[in-house]
Amino acid sequence: MNSSKNNTIRSEFNDYKSLVAAELELIQRVFEIRQNFLNSSDSERLVEPILKRISKIKTEKLYLEKKFNLF
């Protein structure tokens, strides 16, 4: 395997690790917002864009998981 391919794989794996960390952080934020805005209509308004981003992250992660046979 050449150096260029190794660098690409390393970079994609680092991207995967970043996606996992971002997903966990965003899930925690959703949890905190829902706790702090309990019984508030603002809760879902605040959470909706975060949930959309989590969904995009999951899609990106799935692509990399398939590529690296991680599941």
PDB file with one MODEL, atoms N, CA, C and O in Angstrom:
MODEL        1
ATOM      1  N   MET A   1       0.861  -1.170   0.000  1.00  0.00           N
ATOM      2  CA  MET A   1       0.000   0.000   0.000  1.00  0.00           C
ATOM      3  C   MET A   1       0.905   1.230   0.000  1.00  0.00           C
ATOM      4  O   MET A   1       1.854   1.319   0.779  1.00  0.00           O
ATOM      5  N   ASN A   2       0.602   2.152  -0.867  1.00  0.00           N
ATOM      6  CA  ASN A   2       1.476   3.320  -0.958  1.00  0.00           C
ATOM      7  C   ASN A   2       1.134   4.364   0.106  1.00  0.00           C
ATOM      8  O   ASN A   2       0.083   4.325   0.746  1.00  0.00           O
ATOM      9  N   SER A   3       2.055   5.279   0.258  1.00  0.00           N
ATOM     10  CA  SER A   3       1.930   6.311   1.294  1.00  0.00           C
ATOM     11  C   SER A   3       0.696   7.184   1.095  1.00  0.00           C
ATOM     12  O   SER A   3       0.028   7.554   2.060  1.00  0.00           O
ATOM     13  N   SER A   4       0.399   7.509  -0.148  1.00  0.00           N
ATOM     14  CA  SER A   4      -0.758   8.349  -0.441  1.00  0.00           C
ATOM     15  C   SER A   4      -2.059   7.674  -0.015  1.00  0.00           C
ATOM     16  O   SER A   4      -2.943   8.312   0.555  1.00  0.00           O
ATOM     17  N   LYS A   5      -2.164   6.384  -0.296  1.00  0.00           N
ATOM     18  CA  LYS A   5      -3.365   5.637   0.089  1.00  0.00           C
ATOM     19  C   LYS A   5      -3.462   5.525   1.609  1.00  0.00           C
ATOM     20  O   LYS A   5      -4.548   5.645   2.176  1.00  0.00           O
ATOM     21  N   ASN A   6      -2.329   5.296   2.262  1.00  0.00           N
ATOM     22  CA  ASN A   6      -2.320   5.255   3.734  1.00  0.00           C
ATOM     23  C   ASN A   6      -2.796   6.578   4.320  1.00  0.00           C
ATOM     24  O   ASN A   6      -3.581   6.593   5.268  1.00  0.00           O
ATOM     25  N   ASN A   7      -2.330   7.671   3.767  1.00  0.00           N
ATOM     26  CA  ASN A   7      -2.735   8.995   4.258  1.00  0.00           C
ATOM     27  C   ASN A   7      -4.229   9.217   4.062  1.00  0.00           C
ATOM     28  O   ASN A   7      -4.898   9.787   4.924  1.00  0.00           O
ATOM     29  N   THR A   8      -4.747   8.765   2.928  1.00  0.00           N
ATOM     30  CA  THR A   8      -6.178   8.907   2.663  1.00  0.00           C
ATOM     31  C   THR A   8      -6.990   8.101   3.665  1.00  0.00           C
ATOM     32  O   THR A   8      -7.971   8.596   4.219  1.00  0.00           O
ATOM     33  N   ILE A   9      -6.583   6.865   3.894  1.00  0.00           N
ATOM     34  CA  ILE A   9      -7.289   6.009   4.853  1.00  0.00           C
ATOM     35  C   ILE A   9      -7.214   6.599   6.252  1.00  0.00           C
ATOM     36  O   ILE A   9      -8.212   6.637   6.971  1.00  0.00           O
ATOM     37  N   ARG A  10      -6.045   7.054   6.630  1.00  0.00           N
ATOM     38  CA  ARG A  10      -5.860   7.668   7.960  1.00  0.00           C
ATOM     39  C   ARG A  10      -6.764   8.902   8.107  1.00  0.00           C
ATOM     40  O   ARG A  10      -7.395   9.106   9.144  1.00  0.00           O
ATOM     41  N   SER A  11      -6.810   9.706   7.058  1.00  0.00           N
ATOM     42  CA  SER A  11      -7.636  10.915   7.077  1.00  0.00           C
ATOM     43  C   SER A  11      -9.119  10.564   7.201  1.00  0.00           C
ATOM     44  O   SER A  11      -9.847  11.192   7.969  1.00  0.00           O
ATOM     45  N   GLU A  12      -9.561   9.563   6.445  1.00  0.00           N
ATOM     46  CA  GLU A  12     -10.970   9.157   6.514  1.00  0.00           C
ATOM     47  C   GLU A  12     -11.301   8.566   7.879  1.00  0.00           C
ATOM     48  O   GLU A  12     -12.393   8.788   8.402  1.00  0.00           O
ATOM     49  N   PHE A  13     -10.374   7.820   8.456  1.00  0.00           N
ATOM     50  CA  PHE A  13     -10.614   7.260   9.780  1.00  0.00           C
ATOM     51  C   PHE A  13     -10.677   8.370  10.831  1.00  0.00           C
ATOM     52  O   PHE A  13     -11.489   8.304  11.753  1.00  0.00           O
ATOM     53  N   ASN A  14      -9.832   9.380  10.696  1.00  0.00           N
ATOM     54  CA  ASN A  14      -9.900  10.537  11.598  1.00  0.00           C
ATOM     55  C   ASN A  14     -11.222  11.275  11.431  1.00  0.00           C
ATOM     56  O   ASN A  14     -11.802  11.748  12.409  1.00  0.00           O
ATOM     57  N   ASP A  15     -11.697  11.373  10.195  1.00  0.00           N
ATOM     58  CA  ASP A  15     -13.013  11.971   9.956  1.00  0.00           C
ATOM     59  C   ASP A  15     -14.097  11.174  10.673  1.00  0.00           C
ATOM     60  O   ASP A  15     -15.006  11.747  11.274  1.00  0.00           O
ATOM     61  N   TYR A  16     -13.992   9.853  10.604  1.00  0.00           N
ATOM     62  CA  TYR A  16     -14.971   8.992  11.268  1.00  0.00           C
ATOM     63  C   TYR A  16     -14.967   9.241  12.777  1.00  0.00           C
ATOM     64  O   TYR A  16     -16.025   9.382  13.391  1.00  0.00           O
ATOM     65  N   LYS A  17     -13.777   9.294  13.369  1.00  0.00           N
ATOM     66  CA  LYS A  17     -13.686   9.540  14.809  1.00  0.00           C
ATOM     67  C   LYS A  17     -14.291  10.903  15.166  1.00  0.00           C
ATOM     68  O   LYS A  17     -14.946  11.040  16.199  1.00  0.00           O
ATOM     69  N   SER A  18     -14.073  11.893  14.322  1.00  0.00           N
ATOM     70  CA  SER A  18     -14.648  13.226  14.561  1.00  0.00           C
ATOM     71  C   SER A  18     -16.167  13.184  14.476  1.00  0.00           C
ATOM     72  O   SER A  18     -16.853  13.838  15.261  1.00  0.00           O
ATOM     73  N   LEU A  19     -16.692  12.419  13.531  1.00  0.00           N
ATOM     74  CA  LEU A  19     -18.145  12.289  13.401  1.00  0.00           C
ATOM     75  C   LEU A  19     -18.744  11.633  14.639  1.00  0.00           C
ATOM     76  O   LEU A  19     -19.787  12.066  15.128  1.00  0.00           O
ATOM     77  N   VAL A  20     -18.097  10.604  15.143  1.00  0.00           N
ATOM     78  CA  VAL A  20     -18.588   9.930  16.353  1.00  0.00           C
ATOM     79  C   VAL A  20     -18.610  10.910  17.525  1.00  0.00           C
ATOM     80  O   VAL A  20     -19.590  10.974  18.267  1.00  0.00           O
ATOM     81  N   ALA A  21     -17.542  11.660  17.687  1.00  0.00           N
ATOM     82  CA  ALA A  21     -17.471  12.630  18.790  1.00  0.00           C
ATOM     83  C   ALA A  21     -18.545  13.710  18.643  1.00  0.00           C
ATOM     84  O   ALA A  21     -19.187  14.089  19.622  1.00  0.00           O
ATOM     85  N   ALA A  22     -18.734  14.199  17.425  1.00  0.00           N
ATOM     86  CA  ALA A  22     -19.745  15.239  17.191  1.00  0.00           C
ATOM     87  C   ALA A  22     -21.143  14.705  17.465  1.00  0.00           C
ATOM     88  O   ALA A  22     -21.972  15.395  18.057  1.00  0.00           O
ATOM     89  N   GLU A  23     -21.402  13.476  17.034  1.00  0.00           N
ATOM     90  CA  GLU A  23     -22.719  12.882  17.273  1.00  0.00           C
ATOM     91  C   GLU A  23     -22.994  12.767  18.767  1.00  0.00           C
ATOM     92  O   GLU A  23     -24.080  13.116  19.230  1.00  0.00           O
ATOM     93  N   LEU A  24     -22.027  12.285  19.511  1.00  0.00           N
ATOM     94  CA  LEU A  24     -22.211  12.149  20.969  1.00  0.00           C
ATOM     95  C   LEU A  24     -22.449  13.503  21.630  1.00  0.00           C
ATOM     96  O   LEU A  24     -23.308  13.630  22.502  1.00  0.00           O
ATOM     97  N   GLU A  25     -21.698  14.499  21.219  1.00  0.00           N
ATOM     98  CA  GLU A  25     -21.865  15.836  21.792  1.00  0.00           C
ATOM     99  C   GLU A  25     -23.244  16.402  21.479  1.00  0.00           C
ATOM    100  O   GLU A  25     -23.891  16.983  22.351  1.00  0.00           O
ATOM    101  N   LEU A  26     -23.693  16.238  20.252  1.00  0.00           N
ATOM    102  CA  LEU A  26     -25.007  16.767  19.871  1.00  0.00           C
ATOM    103  C   LEU A  26     -26.138  16.028  20.575  1.00  0.00           C
ATOM    104  O   LEU A  26     -27.130  16.642  20.968  1.00  0.00           O
ATOM    105  N   ILE A  27     -26.001  14.729  20.734  1.00  0.00           N
ATOM    106  CA  ILE A  27     -27.014  13.963  21.477  1.00  0.00           C
ATOM    107  C   ILE A  27     -27.088  14.464  22.912  1.00  0.00           C
ATOM    108  O   ILE A  27     -28.179  14.597  23.466  1.00  0.00           O
ATOM    109  N   GLN A  28     -25.949  14.741  23.513  1.00  0.00           N
ATOM    110  CA  GLN A  28     -25.920  15.278  24.876  1.00  0.00           C
ATOM    111  C   GLN A  28     -26.604  16.646  24.935  1.00  0.00           C
ATOM    112  O   GLN A  28     -27.339  16.934  25.880  1.00  0.00           O
ATOM    113  N   ARG A  29     -26.367  17.474  23.945  1.00  0.00           N
ATOM    114  CA  ARG A  29     -27.010  18.801  23.921  1.00  0.00           C
ATOM    115  C   ARG A  29     -28.522  18.688  23.798  1.00  0.00           C
ATOM    116  O   ARG A  29     -29.258  19.425  24.455  1.00  0.00           O
ATOM    117  N   VAL A  30     -28.986  17.770  22.962  1.00  0.00           N
ATOM    118  CA  VAL A  30     -30.428  17.560  22.831  1.00  0.00           C
ATOM    119  C   VAL A  30     -31.011  17.152  24.181  1.00  0.00           C
ATOM    120  O   VAL A  30     -32.053  17.660  24.596  1.00  0.00           O
ATOM    121  N   PHE A  31     -30.335  16.239  24.855  1.00  0.00           N
ATOM    122  CA  PHE A  31     -30.786  15.795  26.169  1.00  0.00           C
ATOM    123  C   PHE A  31     -30.857  16.974  27.147  1.00  0.00           C
ATOM    124  O   PHE A  31     -31.837  17.122  27.877  1.00  0.00           O
ATOM    125  N   GLU A  32     -29.823  17.802  27.154  1.00  0.00           N
ATOM    126  CA  GLU A  32     -29.792  18.955  28.063  1.00  0.00           C
ATOM    127  C   GLU A  32     -30.880  19.962  27.732  1.00  0.00           C
ATOM    128  O   GLU A  32     -31.524  20.494  28.636  1.00  0.00           O
ATOM    129  N   ILE A  33     -31.093  20.231  26.459  1.00  0.00           N
ATOM    130  CA  ILE A  33     -32.142  21.184  26.057  1.00  0.00           C
ATOM    131  C   ILE A  33     -33.497  20.670  26.492  1.00  0.00           C
ATOM    132  O   ILE A  33     -34.314  21.419  27.027  1.00  0.00           O
ATOM    133  N   ARG A  34     -33.733  19.389  26.263  1.00  0.00           N
ATOM    134  CA  ARG A  34     -35.034  18.821  26.646  1.00  0.00           C
ATOM    135  C   ARG A  34     -35.234  18.851  28.156  1.00  0.00           C
ATOM    136  O   ARG A  34     -36.361  19.009  28.626  1.00  0.00           O
ATOM    137  N   GLN A  35     -34.169  18.703  28.911  1.00  0.00           N
ATOM    138  CA  GLN A  35     -34.290  18.787  30.367  1.00  0.00           C
ATOM    139  C   GLN A  35     -34.531  20.221  30.821  1.00  0.00           C
ATOM    140  O   GLN A  35     -35.358  20.468  31.699  1.00  0.00           O
ATOM    141  N   ASN A  36     -33.812  21.163  30.226  1.00  0.00           N
ATOM    142  CA  ASN A  36     -33.913  22.560  30.645  1.00  0.00           C
ATOM    143  C   ASN A  36     -35.178  23.247  30.161  1.00  0.00           C
ATOM    144  O   ASN A  36     -35.625  24.221  30.765  1.00  0.00           O
ATOM    145  N   PHE A  37     -35.756  22.753  29.085  1.00  0.00           N
ATOM    146  CA  PHE A  37     -36.973  23.351  28.540  1.00  0.00           C
ATOM    147  C   PHE A  37     -38.140  22.390  28.648  1.00  0.00           C
ATOM    148  O   PHE A  37     -38.983  22.322  27.754  1.00  0.00           O
ATOM    149  N   LEU A  38     -38.187  21.660  29.724  1.00  0.00           N
ATOM    150  CA  LEU A  38     -39.246  20.696  29.966  1.00  0.00           C
ATOM    151  C   LEU A  38     -40.611  21.381  29.864  1.00  0.00           C
ATOM    152  O   LEU A  38     -40.822  22.445  30.444  1.00  0.00           O
ATOM    153  N   ASN A  39     -41.518  20.773  29.135  1.00  0.00           N
ATOM    154  CA  ASN A  39     -42.871  21.300  28.935  1.00  0.00           C
ATOM    155  C   ASN A  39     -42.877  22.664  28.242  1.00  0.00           C
ATOM    156  O   ASN A  39     -43.734  23.503  28.520  1.00  0.00           O
ATOM    157  N   SER A  40     -41.935  22.875  27.357  1.00  0.00           N
ATOM    158  CA  SER A  40     -41.870  24.131  26.630  1.00  0.00           C
ATOM    159  C   SER A  40     -41.953  23.865  25.132  1.00  0.00           C
ATOM    160  O   SER A  40     -41.356  22.916  24.623  1.00  0.00           O
ATOM    161  N   SER A  41     -42.699  24.710  24.436  1.00  0.00           N
ATOM    162  CA  SER A  41     -42.787  24.567  22.981  1.00  0.00           C
ATOM    163  C   SER A  41     -41.465  24.936  22.313  1.00  0.00           C
ATOM    164  O   SER A  41     -41.208  24.536  21.178  1.00  0.00           O
ATOM    165  N   ASP A  42     -40.632  25.697  23.013  1.00  0.00           N
ATOM    166  CA  ASP A  42     -39.332  26.079  22.465  1.00  0.00           C
ATOM    167  C   ASP A  42     -38.381  24.890  22.346  1.00  0.00           C
ATOM    168  O   ASP A  42     -37.464  24.901  21.524  1.00  0.00           O
ATOM    169  N   SER A  43     -38.601  23.881  23.157  1.00  0.00           N
ATOM    170  CA  SER A  43     -37.708  22.729  23.178  1.00  0.00           C
ATOM    171  C   SER A  43     -37.552  22.113  21.789  1.00  0.00           C
ATOM    172  O   SER A  43     -36.430  21.944  21.311  1.00  0.00           O
ATOM    173  N   GLU A  44     -38.651  21.780  21.147  1.00  0.00           N
ATOM    174  CA  GLU A  44     -38.570  21.135  19.838  1.00  0.00           C
ATOM    175  C   GLU A  44     -38.041  22.082  18.769  1.00  0.00           C
ATOM    176  O   GLU A  44     -37.356  21.651  17.842  1.00  0.00           O
ATOM    177  N   ARG A  45     -38.350  23.349  18.892  1.00  0.00           N
ATOM    178  CA  ARG A  45     -37.823  24.327  17.942  1.00  0.00           C
ATOM    179  C   ARG A  45     -36.310  24.404  18.036  1.00  0.00           C
ATOM    180  O   ARG A  45     -35.630  24.544  17.019  1.00  0.00           O
ATOM    181  N   LEU A  46     -35.780  24.315  19.239  1.00  0.00           N
ATOM    182  CA  LEU A  46     -34.340  24.353  19.443  1.00  0.00           C
ATOM    183  C   LEU A  46     -33.670  23.037  19.033  1.00  0.00           C
ATOM    184  O   LEU A  46     -32.549  23.034  18.524  1.00  0.00           O
ATOM    185  N   VAL A  47     -34.351  21.951  19.255  1.00  0.00           N
ATOM    186  CA  VAL A  47     -33.783  20.623  19.030  1.00  0.00           C
ATOM    187  C   VAL A  47     -33.817  20.219  17.550  1.00  0.00           C
ATOM    188  O   VAL A  47     -32.936  19.490  17.093  1.00  0.00           O
ATOM    189  N   GLU A  48     -34.803  20.675  16.814  1.00  0.00           N
ATOM    190  CA  GLU A  48     -34.988  20.225  15.427  1.00  0.00           C
ATOM    191  C   GLU A  48     -33.734  20.352  14.557  1.00  0.00           C
ATOM    192  O   GLU A  48     -33.363  19.371  13.912  1.00  0.00           O
ATOM    193  N   PRO A  49     -33.058  21.514  14.504  1.00  0.00           N
ATOM    194  CA  PRO A  49     -31.858  21.592  13.650  1.00  0.00           C
ATOM    195  C   PRO A  49     -30.720  20.686  14.137  1.00  0.00           C
ATOM    196  O   PRO A  49     -29.913  20.211  13.338  1.00  0.00           O
ATOM    197  N   ILE A  50     -30.665  20.456  15.433  1.00  0.00           N
ATOM    198  CA  ILE A  50     -29.626  19.574  15.968  1.00  0.00           C
ATOM    199  C   ILE A  50     -29.909  18.133  15.539  1.00  0.00           C
ATOM    200  O   ILE A  50     -28.994  17.401  15.165  1.00  0.00           O
ATOM    201  N   LEU A  51     -31.168  17.736  15.595  1.00  0.00           N
ATOM    202  CA  LEU A  51     -31.533  16.388  15.177  1.00  0.00           C
ATOM    203  C   LEU A  51     -31.271  16.180  13.685  1.00  0.00           C
ATOM    204  O   LEU A  51     -30.885  15.089  13.267  1.00  0.00           O
ATOM    205  N   LYS A  52     -31.479  17.221  12.891  1.00  0.00           N
ATOM    206  CA  LYS A  52     -31.176  17.130  11.460  1.00  0.00           C
ATOM    207  C   LYS A  52     -29.684  16.915  11.246  1.00  0.00           C
ATOM    208  O   LYS A  52     -29.283  16.117  10.398  1.00  0.00           O
ATOM    209  N   ARG A  53     -28.868  17.619  12.008  1.00  0.00           N
ATOM    210  CA  ARG A  53     -27.414  17.467  11.886  1.00  0.00           C
ATOM    211  C   ARG A  53     -26.981  16.078  12.341  1.00  0.00           C
ATOM    212  O   ARG A  53     -26.098  15.476  11.731  1.00  0.00           O
ATOM    213  N   ILE A  54     -27.590  15.567  13.399  1.00  0.00           N
ATOM    214  CA  ILE A  54     -27.284  14.212  13.867  1.00  0.00           C
ATOM    215  C   ILE A  54     -27.605  13.207  12.762  1.00  0.00           C
ATOM    216  O   ILE A  54     -26.842  12.268  12.532  1.00  0.00           O
ATOM    217  N   SER A  55     -28.718  13.403  12.087  1.00  0.00           N
ATOM    218  CA  SER A  55     -29.098  12.514  10.989  1.00  0.00           C
ATOM    219  C   SER A  55     -28.060  12.537   9.867  1.00  0.00           C
ATOM    220  O   SER A  55     -27.703  11.489   9.328  1.00  0.00           O
ATOM    221  N   LYS A  56     -27.579  13.723   9.518  1.00  0.00           N
ATOM    222  CA  LYS A  56     -26.538  13.837   8.483  1.00  0.00           C
ATOM    223  C   LYS A  56     -25.245  13.153   8.920  1.00  0.00           C
ATOM    224  O   LYS A  56     -24.581  12.492   8.121  1.00  0.00           O
ATOM    225  N   ILE A  57     -24.900  13.315  10.181  1.00  0.00           N
ATOM    226  CA  ILE A  57     -23.700  12.676  10.714  1.00  0.00           C
ATOM    227  C   ILE A  57     -23.834  11.155  10.616  1.00  0.00           C
ATOM    228  O   ILE A  57     -22.887  10.471  10.228  1.00  0.00           O
ATOM    229  N   LYS A  58     -25.005  10.629  10.967  1.00  0.00           N
ATOM    230  CA  LYS A  58     -25.217   9.184  10.905  1.00  0.00           C
ATOM    231  C   LYS A  58     -25.061   8.676   9.475  1.00  0.00           C
ATOM    232  O   LYS A  58     -24.510   7.598   9.256  1.00  0.00           O
ATOM    233  N   THR A  59     -25.538   9.438   8.515  1.00  0.00           N
ATOM    234  CA  THR A  59     -25.396   9.056   7.115  1.00  0.00           C
ATOM    235  C   THR A  59     -23.924   9.027   6.710  1.00  0.00           C
ATOM    236  O   THR A  59     -23.476   8.092   6.048  1.00  0.00           O
ATOM    237  N   GLU A  60     -23.180  10.050   7.109  1.00  0.00           N
ATOM    238  CA  GLU A  60     -21.750  10.109   6.801  1.00  0.00           C
ATOM    239  C   GLU A  60     -21.001   8.961   7.484  1.00  0.00           C
ATOM    240  O   GLU A  60     -20.108   8.356   6.891  1.00  0.00           O
ATOM    241  N   LYS A  61     -21.370   8.669   8.726  1.00  0.00           N
ATOM    242  CA  LYS A  61     -20.730   7.575   9.454  1.00  0.00           C
ATOM    243  C   LYS A  61     -21.015   6.238   8.782  1.00  0.00           C
ATOM    244  O   LYS A  61     -20.120   5.403   8.652  1.00  0.00           O
ATOM    245  N   LEU A  62     -22.249   6.034   8.359  1.00  0.00           N
ATOM    246  CA  LEU A  62     -22.637   4.779   7.720  1.00  0.00           C
ATOM    247  C   LEU A  62     -21.808   4.529   6.464  1.00  0.00           C
ATOM    248  O   LEU A  62     -21.375   3.403   6.217  1.00  0.00           O
ATOM    249  N   TYR A  63     -21.589   5.569   5.678  1.00  0.00           N
ATOM    250  CA  TYR A  63     -20.762   5.444   4.483  1.00  0.00           C
ATOM    251  C   TYR A  63     -19.356   4.954   4.851  1.00  0.00           C
ATOM    252  O   TYR A  63     -18.826   4.036   4.227  1.00  0.00           O
ATOM    253  N   LEU A  64     -18.765   5.577   5.866  1.00  0.00           N
ATOM    254  CA  LEU A  64     -17.411   5.190   6.270  1.00  0.00           C
ATOM    255  C   LEU A  64     -17.386   3.815   6.930  1.00  0.00           C
ATOM    256  O   LEU A  64     -16.428   3.063   6.752  1.00  0.00           O
ATOM    257  N   GLU A  65     -18.421   3.480   7.684  1.00  0.00           N
ATOM    258  CA  GLU A  65     -18.497   2.157   8.308  1.00  0.00           C
ATOM    259  C   GLU A  65     -18.544   1.067   7.241  1.00  0.00           C
ATOM    260  O   GLU A  65     -17.892   0.031   7.372  1.00  0.00           O
ATOM    261  N   LYS A  66     -19.312   1.305   6.196  1.00  0.00           N
ATOM    262  CA  LYS A  66     -19.370   0.333   5.099  1.00  0.00           C
ATOM    263  C   LYS A  66     -18.020   0.245   4.391  1.00  0.00           C
ATOM    264  O   LYS A  66     -17.551  -0.844   4.063  1.00  0.00           O
ATOM    265  N   LYS A  67     -17.410   1.387   4.163  1.00  0.00           N
ATOM    266  CA  LYS A  67     -16.124   1.427   3.470  1.00  0.00           C
ATOM    267  C   LYS A  67     -15.049   0.653   4.237  1.00  0.00           C
ATOM    268  O   LYS A  67     -14.236  -0.049   3.636  1.00  0.00           O
ATOM    269  N   PHE A  68     -15.049   0.783   5.553  1.00  0.00           N
ATOM    270  CA  PHE A  68     -14.026   0.130   6.378  1.00  0.00           C
ATOM    271  C   PHE A  68     -14.527  -1.167   7.033  1.00  0.00           C
ATOM    272  O   PHE A  68     -13.841  -1.743   7.878  1.00  0.00           O
ATOM    273  N   ASN A  69     -15.715  -1.619   6.645  1.00  0.00           N
ATOM    274  CA  ASN A  69     -16.287  -2.845   7.205  1.00  0.00           C
ATOM    275  C   ASN A  69     -16.285  -2.831   8.732  1.00  0.00           C
ATOM    276  O   ASN A  69     -15.820  -3.771   9.375  1.00  0.00           O
ATOM    277  N   LEU A  70     -16.816  -1.743   9.298  1.00  0.00           N
ATOM    278  CA  LEU A  70     -16.791  -1.569  10.746  1.00  0.00           C
ATOM    279  C   LEU A  70     -17.988  -2.177  11.467  1.00  0.00           C
ATOM    280  O   LEU A  70     -18.031  -2.175  12.697  1.00  0.00           O
ATOM    281  N   PHE A  71     -18.946  -2.689  10.733  1.00  0.00           N
ATOM    282  CA  PHE A  71     -20.083  -3.286  11.431  1.00  0.00           C
ATOM    283  C   PHE A  71     -20.210  -4.735  11.158  1.00  0.00           C
ATOM    284  O   PHE A  71     -21.120  -5.383  11.673  1.00  0.00           O
TER     285      PHE A  71
ENDMDL
END
